[in-house]
């Protein structure tokens, strides 16, 4: 009864500042959970919780040696974890920088977005019909200059003709990726990082690169398979397949106009547009 009374007194004495404080902390923990869910970090967190419980139990039961060993191991382990999980930490900070509170509108107008989307969709549709392999990356808030530097600078207005010429079979730049910034093709023949996910064995290097670049940035990748002509799209480290020209236009327009990829929880809300996620 005393415990219940204490809780009631605590609630009565809470101010608006305390409520805001609690809500902010709850939101941070929620976002952290969403971010680490189904990643290496989730398993790591479970392991750390288990170790913390064992350390506390060893302290309670007077297991001095075990307590000393765990305590000193954790001291060194924190530094090791920072090194091992550096990519995840970097991704988390980049995600924070892309939050709705910090982002700005990347395109000048919806008309500019629509024009770019139309040109990309026409080019991708034509290349799918001829089974011409292609990888197109649309840059957003996260700069891709490191990848631009690995290719050949183009700096040309986005057009279906230019995209099809770049990926034409046996052309010098057809093997790499094209990077688009706003309404311009900034570079072609770019080298992208490959994902380490256990993806479908039927997917080749282009698809792995399309997923890889979206794991470390908020970019959108479009892939045309040279084996089947299938059109795929990658966002936030996830690949969806089987697009036609109308569906591709619809998804790209909605993603670019509403900036839905800037929120870690928003991807779930556009699954109806993306279709069935490719099974890993």
N, C-alpha and C positions, 0 to 999 in steps of 0.2 A: 504493500500500500504506500509505503514511504517512497518507493521508487516511482510509482505512478504519480504521486503528488509532486515529486521533483520534476518529472517530465512536464506536468501541467504548468508548474511555476516557470519552467524554462520557456515554454511556448508563450505564456502570458507576457513575459519580459522581452520577447523578441521584438526588434525594431525592423523597419523597412530595410535598413542597411544589412541586417543579419539575413533577411530573406533573400535579398539580392545576392549576397555573398554565397549562400547555400546553392542558389540556382546556377550561379556561374560555375561553381565547383562541380555540380552535377552535370552541367553541359560539357565541361572539359573531360570528365570521366567518360561520358557517353561517346563523345567524338573520339577519344582515345580507344575505346572498345571497338567502335566501328572501323577505325583505321587498322588495328592489329588483327581483326577477325579474319580467320582463315589465312594467316601468313605465318612465317617463321617466328615472328615475335609473339604470337599467341601461345605457341608451345613453350617458348622461353619464359613467358609470364607465369604459366602453370608451374614450371620448374622452380622459379624463384619463390612462388608462394609455398610450395612444398618444402623448400630449404628453410624458409623463414619459420614455418611451423615446427620443423624438426629442431631448429636452433632454440626456439622458445621452450619446447618440451625438454630439451637437454638442460636448459637453465633451471627449469622448475624441479627436475628430478636430480639435479646435482651431478650430471654427467660432464665433469669439468673438461676432460680431454676432448670429447666430441664438440662441446660448445666452443672451446678455444680453436679447434680445427676449422669449424664452419665459419666462425667470426673472421678469422684471418684470411680464409679463402675468399670470402665475399669482398674483402677490402681490395684484393688483387683482381678479383673477378669483375668488378665494376669497370675497371680500366680496360680489361680484355673485351668486355661486352661492347663498350663504346667503339672499339676498333672493329670488331666483328660485324656489328650492326650499323656501321657508318652509313651504308646506302639507305637503310630504313629511316635513320634519323634525318638524313638529308631530304628524303622524300616527305617526311612529316613536316619539316620546316618549309619546304616548297608548298606543301598543301596549305599550311597556315597563311603563307603569303598570297595564296590564290583565293582566300576566303572572300565572301561577299562584301565584307567591310573594307577590303583593301584593293579589290579589283577595279579596273576601269574598262570602259567600252573600247574594244579593240578596233572594230570597224567604224567608219564614219557614219554609215547609214545602213538601214535594212536593204535598200536598193543595191548598195555595193555588195552586200552579202549575197543577195539573190543572183546577181550577175556572175560572181565567182562560182557559186554553187552550180548554176546552169552550165557554165563552161566546163567545169570539172565533170559533171554528170554526163554530158554529151561525149566527152573524150573517153571516159571510163566505159560507157556503154558501147562505143565503137570498138575499143580495144578488147572488150569482153567477147564481142562477136567474132573477132579474128584471133582470139586466144593470144593476145599480145600481153606479156607479163608487164606489170607496172606497180609502182609503189609511190603514192603521193601523200605527203605529210603537210597538214595545215598547222602552222605555228599559232599559238595563242599567247597567254601571259608569260609562260616560261620561254625565255629566249633559246634558240637553237643554233646560235652562232658557232658553237664547237663543231656541230655536224655540218653546217654550211661550209666551214673552212676545209672540210675533208673532200668537198666536191668542186665542181666548176661553176663559177658565178655566172648567172644568166641575166638577172634584173630585167625581166620582160613581163609585159602585161599578161595576166592569165588568159589563155585562150585554148580552146579544144585543139586547134590546129598545132599550136606549139607543143602542147603536151603529147599529142600523138606522134609528132616528129621526134621528140626526145626519146620516146620509148619504142620507136620503130626498130624492128629486129636488125641486129648488127650495127646499129648506130653506136657511136663511142660512149654515150651516156646511158644506154638503156638498162644496164645492170644495176645502177645505184638508185637512190631515192631522189625524188623531186621535193623541194621544200618551198612552200608557199607562205608568204607573209602579206597579209591583207590581200590586195588585188594584184600582187606581183609574184612571179616565179623568181626567187632569189638565187637558187642554185639547183644543179642537177648532178647526178652521179655521186650522191652523198652516201657515206658509210654510216650505218646506224648500229647501235648496240643490239645484240640478240637477247631475247628473253631466256631466262633460266627455268621457266615453267615447263612442266611436263605436258607439252601440247600434243595434239593429234599427230601421229607419225606421217599422215598424208600431207601435212603442211610443210612447205619448204622454207628456204632462207628468207624470202620476202615476207612471209607471214610472221616468222619469228622476229624479224627486224621491226615489223609494224607494231607488234605487241611490245617489244623492248623499248622503243622510243616513247610509247605512251605510259610505260611504267615509271619513267623518270621525268615526265613532263605532262602538261595538260593538252598536248597536241592531239590531233585527230589524224588517223592513218587510214587510207583507202588502198586496198590491194586488188589487183586483177591476176588471177592464176593463169599462167601460160599453159598449164596442162588441161584445165577444164574450162577456163574462161569465167569461173565463178568470181563474183564481186564480194569482197569482205570489207568490214570496217572495224577498226580497233579504237577503243577509248579506255583510258584508265586501266591499262593492262588486260583488257578483256576483248576477245575477238568474236564478232558475229558474222554470219555468212549468208549467201543466197539473196543478194539485193538485185532489184531491177532499177531502171533509171528513175522511175517515179518515186519508189520507196527511198532510194538514195537521196534524191532531192529533198524529200520530206524530212528525213532524219537530219541531214546536214543543216538545213535551214533552221529547224527548231533548236538544234544544239548551238549553232553559232549566234542566233538572235537572242536566245534566252540564257546563254552561258551556263547551261545546266551542268557541265562537267566541272564547274568550280566548287561544287558542294559534294562532299564525300557520300552523302545519302541520296543525292539526286539521281544517280545512275539507275537505282532501282525503279524510279518513277518513269523512266523512259524505256523500260524493257518492252513495252507494248510496241514501240517503234523499232527497236533493235532486233526483235525476234528472239529465237532460241539461241542462247549462248553456246558457242562451240564447246563440245565436251573435250576435256583434257585427258 
